Amino acid sequence: MPVRRDDILVDVKGLRNSFGESVIHDKLDLQVRRGEILGVVGGSGTGKSVLMRSIIGLQTPDAGEITVFGEPTIGREETEAVAIRKRWGVLFQGGALFSTLTVAENVQVPLREFYRELPQSLLDEIAAYKVVMTGLPPEAGPKYPAELSGGMKKRAGLARALALDPELLFLDEPTAGLDPIGAAAFDSLIQSLQRTLGLTVFLITHDLDTLYAICDRVAVLADKRVIAVGTIDELKATDHPWIHEYFEGPRGRAAATGQERLDFDQETGRHPTEVTAATTHQASQGGDSDNTARDSDPAGTRTV
Ligand SMILES: Nc1ncnc2c1ncn2[C@@H]1O[C@H](COP(=O)(O)OP(=O)(O)OP(=O)(O)O)[C@@H](O)[C@H]1O
């Protein structure tokens, strides 16, 4: 069924980006649909982050058109760009928190930028609400990033990304560096926020478990463009060698098996609550397991 124009929140057409002689994107097209979680995958250096930066206006492309919420974003006057920027939130790779500001102050940065007239009492109230919304304990608000575990830093970054009540959320590798349980908890958090707040999510990831667990569609970057976009089943049916290797390689198969097991257990009402309870508890406690590198998971799957 054709997608209604209004339901395309991000539309990228004919994008070209290069750095010197090195062409990163050429004739790249991509659409993000309202209400979906779109996973963006591709080998290292294929230009996933540059694509995100182009969409949010941090990278000026050589050529192409980008519209967000139906508005062109390239070459806009600052005042017009601000009106669009207010409507999205961004979680950069690694959280990108200001180290000299507390968590609450970090969350207040976009509020101060766009709504200078807000009184401090309201800023504090909003920040406290966003902190708790992302599963952090209220005591995390006055802490500095250096005092937080890796998982807590991601949650703080997410709280800041949600500060302006965005319609569209950009997440760059949100589960990188998290252990499997912390990553699963973060996936659940993204999915539950997406559903509750009606968000559209552009999610760059290398994490196959995340794709299976929460993404509605997946876009694959290779050969300087988006070579395929669709559900995982649709992608598996394509014969591109990178896609085939990605989903049918050992980690891809492990993630698929893990998801099938989880689906089965959810249907039969068996153990997933154990995972949920453990992760929820961990999240509310700001547990240390968020801090361990997820790559230490040898099976490449987080279902335990
Ligand atoms: N500001 C820059 N100046 C020069 N080259 C850059 C710049 N930003 C990105 N690049 C290059 O563009 C390419 C794509 O980078 P990008 O960070 O988008 O890749 P990626 O797909 O997100 O990779 P990864 O999965 O490893 O994070 C890389 O070769 C990178 O070195």
The ligand as an SDF file (V2000), in Angstrom:
LIG
                    3D

 31 33  0  0  0  0  0  0  0  0999 V2000
   34.0850   15.3060    9.4910 N   0  0  0  0  0  0  0  0  0  0  0  0
   34.6300   14.3390    8.7250 C   0  0  0  0  0  0  0  0  0  0  0  0
   35.7230   14.5770    7.9850 N   0  0  0  0  0  0  0  0  0  0  0  0
   36.2670   13.6260    7.1960 C   0  0  0  0  0  0  0  0  0  0  0  0
   35.7620   12.3790    7.0850 N   0  0  0  0  0  0  0  0  0  0  0  0
   34.6740   12.0870    7.7990 C   0  0  0  0  0  0  0  0  0  0  0  0
   34.0400   13.0510    8.6530 C   0  0  0  0  0  0  0  0  0  0  0  0
   32.9610   12.4680    9.2330 N   0  0  0  0  0  0  0  0  0  0  0  0
   32.9180   11.2020    8.7700 C   0  0  0  0  0  0  0  0  0  0  0  0
   33.9320   10.9770    7.9170 N   0  0  0  0  0  0  0  0  0  0  0  0
   34.1800    9.7320    7.2120 C   0  0  0  0  0  0  0  0  0  0  0  0
   32.9740    9.3400    6.5840 O   0  0  0  0  0  0  0  0  0  0  0  0
   32.8630    7.9120    6.6300 C   0  0  0  0  0  0  0  0  0  0  0  0
   31.5390    7.5410    7.2320 C   0  0  0  0  0  0  0  0  0  0  0  0
   31.5570    7.8800    8.6080 O   0  0  0  0  0  0  0  0  0  0  0  0
   30.3640    7.5290    9.5810 P   0  0  0  0  0  0  0  0  0  0  0  0
   30.7950    7.9260   10.9420 O   0  0  0  0  0  0  0  0  0  0  0  0
   29.1230    8.0840    9.0600 O   0  0  0  0  0  0  0  0  0  0  0  0
   30.3300    5.9410    9.4460 O   0  0  0  0  0  0  0  0  0  0  0  0
   29.3790    4.9230   10.1910 P   0  0  0  0  0  0  0  0  0  0  0  0
   28.6950    4.1050    9.1640 O   0  0  0  0  0  0  0  0  0  0  0  0
   28.5160    5.6470   11.1560 O   0  0  0  0  0  0  0  0  0  0  0  0
   30.4820    4.0460   10.9280 O   0  0  0  0  0  0  0  0  0  0  0  0
   30.4470    3.2540   12.3270 P   0  0  0  0  0  0  0  0  0  0  0  0
   29.4650    2.1490   12.1640 O   0  0  0  0  0  0  0  0  0  0  0  0
   31.8370    2.7560   12.4540 O   0  0  0  0  0  0  0  0  0  0  0  0
   30.0750    4.2510   13.4060 O   0  0  0  0  0  0  0  0  0  0  0  0
   34.0710    7.3850    7.3930 C   0  0  0  0  0  0  0  0  0  0  0  0
   35.0340    6.9770    6.4660 O   0  0  0  0  0  0  0  0  0  0  0  0
   34.5390    8.6010    8.1460 C   0  0  0  0  0  0  0  0  0  0  0  0
   35.9220    8.5480    8.3650 O   0  0  0  0  0  0  0  0  0  0  0  0
  1  2  1  0
  2  3  1  0
  2  7  2  0
  3  4  2  0
  4  5  1  0
  5  6  2  0
  6  7  1  0
  6 10  1  0
  7  8  1  0
  8  9  2  0
  9 10  1  0
 10 11  1  0
 11 12  1  0
 11 30  1  0
 12 13  1  0
 13 14  1  0
 13 28  1  0
 14 15  1  0
 15 16  1  0
 16 17  2  0
 16 18  1  0
 16 19  1  0
 19 20  1  0
 20 21  2  0
 20 22  1  0
 20 23  1  0
 23 24  1  0
 24 25  2  0
 24 26  1  0
 24 27  1  0
 28 29  1  0
 28 30  1  0
 30 31  1  0
M  END
$$$$
